[in-house]
Amino acid sequence: MNFPETLKYTKDHEWIRIEGNVGTVGITEYAQGELGDIVFVELPSIGKKVEAGQTFGTVEAVKAVSDLYSPVTGEVKEVNKEIQDSPELVNKEPYERGWMIKVTLANADELKNLLDVEAYKKLIAK
């Protein structure tokens, strides 16, 4: 499985890529594999406030519906419209075209609470 070292991870299997004060959020390769074929993604609207650890949307797969949890607090700056039309991109390219939202960070210190790649690998190995 692929887990980019430049990302931070949550215990709920989301990832975040930081560029300046904006974080791009998606679900990990492990999470999409556990869910199976993704058929629908519900995302928040631009401008919506999200809080670290709180739900911001859902992902629906053939097997189950799962909540999506924000790794950080901030404001939704952009949503990936491409996955709303082609949700299978989350399965095919979870770290690239399968991203979900971009968030303007309210508190960069929250990033300290997230897992690095080694800690995330240990989490899923359990």
C-alpha positions as CSV (number, residue, x, y, z in Angstrom):
1,M,0.0,0.0,0.0
2,N,1.1,3.5,-0.7
3,F,1.3,6.1,2.1
4,P,3.1,9.3,1.0
5,E,5.5,10.5,3.6
6,T,4.7,14.2,2.9
7,L,1.2,13.8,4.3
8,K,-0.3,13.8,7.8
9,Y,-2.9,11.2,8.7
10,T,-5.8,10.9,11.1
11,K,-6.8,7.8,13.1
12,D,-10.0,7.9,11.1
13,H,-8.0,7.3,7.8
14,E,-8.1,10.8,6.3
15,W,-4.9,12.5,5.0
16,I,-4.0,16.1,4.7
17,R,-1.4,17.8,2.4
18,I,-0.3,21.2,3.6
19,E,0.6,24.0,1.1
20,G,1.0,27.4,2.9
21,N,-2.2,27.8,5.0
22,V,-4.3,25.5,2.9
23,G,-4.8,21.8,3.5
24,T,-6.0,19.3,0.9
25,V,-8.0,16.5,2.5
26,G,-8.9,13.0,1.3
27,I,-9.1,9.4,2.5
28,T,-6.2,7.0,2.5
29,E,-5.6,4.1,0.2
30,Y,-6.2,1.8,3.1
31,A,-9.6,3.4,3.8
32,Q,-10.8,3.2,0.2
33,G,-9.7,-0.4,0.0
34,E,-11.7,-1.3,3.2
35,L,-14.8,0.5,1.8
36,G,-14.7,-1.1,-1.6
37,D,-16.1,0.5,-4.8
38,I,-17.1,4.1,-4.0
39,V,-20.3,5.1,-5.7
40,F,-21.2,8.5,-4.1
41,V,-19.4,11.3,-2.2
42,E,-21.2,14.0,-0.2
43,L,-19.1,17.1,0.4
44,P,-19.7,20.4,2.1
45,S,-20.3,23.7,0.3
46,I,-17.5,26.2,-0.2
47,G,-17.3,28.6,2.7
48,K,-18.6,26.0,5.3
49,K,-16.7,25.9,8.6
50,V,-15.2,22.6,9.5
51,E,-13.8,21.5,12.9
52,A,-10.9,19.1,13.6
53,G,-12.4,15.7,14.4
54,Q,-15.9,16.6,13.3
55,T,-17.7,15.2,10.2
56,F,-17.6,17.2,7.0
57,G,-19.3,14.7,4.6
58,T,-19.9,11.1,3.7
59,V,-18.6,8.5,1.3
60,E,-20.9,5.8,0.1
61,A,-19.5,2.5,-1.1
62,V,-21.3,-0.6,-2.3
63,K,-20.7,-2.1,1.2
64,A,-21.3,0.8,3.5
65,V,-21.7,4.5,4.1
66,S,-18.9,6.1,6.1
67,D,-18.5,9.6,7.6
68,L,-15.6,11.8,6.6
69,Y,-13.7,13.6,9.5
70,S,-11.8,16.8,9.1
71,P,-8.2,16.6,10.3
72,V,-8.2,20.4,11.0
73,T,-10.4,23.4,11.8
74,G,-10.9,25.9,9.1
75,E,-13.1,27.0,6.1
76,V,-13.8,25.0,3.0
77,K,-12.0,26.8,0.2
78,E,-12.6,24.3,-2.6
79,V,-14.4,21.0,-3.2
80,N,-13.4,18.4,-5.7
81,K,-16.3,18.5,-8.2
82,E,-14.6,15.8,-10.3
83,I,-15.2,13.1,-7.7
84,Q,-18.9,14.0,-7.4
85,D,-19.2,13.1,-11.1
86,S,-16.7,10.2,-10.9
87,P,-16.5,8.9,-7.3
88,E,-14.4,6.0,-8.5
89,L,-11.4,8.4,-8.6
90,V,-11.3,8.0,-4.8
91,N,-10.5,4.3,-5.4
92,K,-8.2,4.8,-8.3
93,E,-6.2,7.9,-7.2
94,P,-6.9,8.5,-3.5
95,Y,-3.9,10.9,-3.1
96,E,-4.1,12.7,-6.4
97,R,-7.4,13.2,-8.3
98,G,-9.4,11.6,-5.6
99,W,-8.9,14.4,-3.0
100,M,-12.1,15.8,-1.4
101,I,-11.8,19.3,0.0
102,K,-9.3,22.1,0.5
103,V,-9.5,23.9,3.8
104,T,-8.0,27.3,4.8
105,L,-6.4,26.4,8.2
106,A,-7.7,28.3,11.3
107,N,-5.0,26.9,13.6
108,A,-1.8,25.3,12.2
109,D,-0.9,24.0,15.7
110,E,-3.6,21.3,15.2
111,L,-1.3,19.6,12.7
112,K,0.8,18.5,15.7
113,N,-2.1,16.2,16.7
114,L,-2.0,14.2,13.4
115,L,0.0,11.1,12.7
116,D,3.1,10.9,10.5
117,V,3.4,8.1,8.0
118,E,5.2,5.7,10.4
119,A,2.5,6.2,13.2
120,Y,-0.2,5.7,10.6
121,K,1.3,2.4,9.3
122,K,1.5,1.2,12.9
123,L,-2.2,2.1,13.4
124,I,-3.4,0.0,10.5
125,A,-1.1,-2.9,11.2
126,K,-3.1,-3.6,14.4
